[in-house]
Amino acid sequence: MSSEALVQIRDVHKNFTRGSERIEVLKGVSLDIPKGDYLSLMGPSGSGKTTLLNLMGGLDTPTDGEVKVDGLQISGLRGSLDKGSDVGGAQIRHRRRSEGR
């Protein structure tokens, strides 16, 4: 893992269920996005672009794997976000303030 990466995604899988059908949207995605970089996600409709962005933004949780933003694992914060709080965002802001950023 790069210590300079703002976003770190490791072996992320995301499945959805529709009736009795299981749909695998993301299959083992790993990605580092360094601080200051710009990134474009391209692919056909249904390829998982929005799902990946929702995972990076903490709006959804992976079925398996790890998502970190600024060193904070956000893939486990879903319960707090469901209640309408900003626990993950508050933790990131607190960390930045304590590090003088």
N, C-alpha and C positions, 0 to 999 in steps of 0.2 A: 504494500500500500504506500502510495506516495504521501509524504507528510505535508506536501503543498496542495493536495487536492481539497477543494471546497466540498465537493460531493464525491462520495465513495459508494459504489454499488457492488456487492459481492454475491455472486451465484443466486441472483434473485429469480424466483419463480412466482407466477401469479396465475391462479386458476379461478374460473367462474363456473357456476352451476346453472344450467337452464333445464328445468325439469329433471330428468334423470341423466342428462348429458353433462359431462365435465369438459369444459373448454380450457385448454392450456394456452394462455395469451403470451406469457413470457416464460422462456425456458432457459434458465441458467445465465442470465445477463450479468456481466461484470463490466464496470466502467469507472474511470476516474475523470473528474472534471476539475482541472486546476483552477485556482483562484485567478480571476481576471480573464479567463478564456470565454469565448462565445461558442455556442454549440447549436447546430441545426439537427433536428430529427427528421429524417425523410423515410418514407415507405408507403406502401399501398394502404388503402382503407382497411382497418381491422388488423393491422400488423403489430399493435401494441404501443404506439407513440403516446397517446393520451394516457394510457395506463401507466407507462413509465414516468411521465411528468407528474401524475397524481401521486405516485410513490415518492418521488423526489420532493414534492411539496408537502408531504405528510398528510395528504387527503385520503390516502388508502394505505393498507398494509400489505406486504408481500405474503404469499402463501408460505414461502420459505426464502431464506437468504437475509441479507443485511443491507440497510440503507443508512448511511451516515451523512450528515450535513454539518460542516464545520466541526468535525470530530465527535458530534453528538449522535448517537444511534437513535434515529427517529422512527425506525420500523417497529418499535415497541410502544409508541406513545398514543396509539389509536384510541384507547379507552378514555384518555384525558381529553382528546379532541372531540370525541363523541358527545361529551357533556357541554360543549360550547366554550371550553376554556382555551387559553393559549399557553398551555404548559410548555410545549416544545419551543415555541417562539420565545417565551420568557427565559427558558434555560439557555438558549443560544445568546440572547441579549445580555444576560447576566455574565455568561462566560466571556463575551467580548469586552464588557466593561471591566471585569476583573483582570483581563490581560492587557488593558489599556488600548483597545482597538475601537 
